[in-house]
Amino acid sequence: MHVRGEATTTEAKPPTRWPLSLVVFLLFWFLFGAIAMYYSSQVTTRWRSGDVAGAKQASKSALIVNLIGIGVGLLFWILVIVAGS
């Protein structure tokens, strides 16, 4: 079934990772969050154009960038706390 330009496939649309991207942007490391938000926005865009593989890759890229942002952000905050004591 073809709905509003979305891909015609039996697969489910990959997750966009928007909530995690926002959390990373606001709490951990804004640069990684911004990059992840870009990839998150690409998931729906690519899915609607029928690029299923591209949507999956964008979702995966958003997740990887988010995880790196969390790691870098946690390390940064730990260093700030240790340096402050």
Secondary structure, DSSP 8 states (H G I E B T S, - for coil): ---TT----SS------HHHHHHIIIII-HHHHHHHHHHHHHHHHHHHTT-HHHHHHHHHHHHHHHHHHHHHHHHHHHHHHHHH-
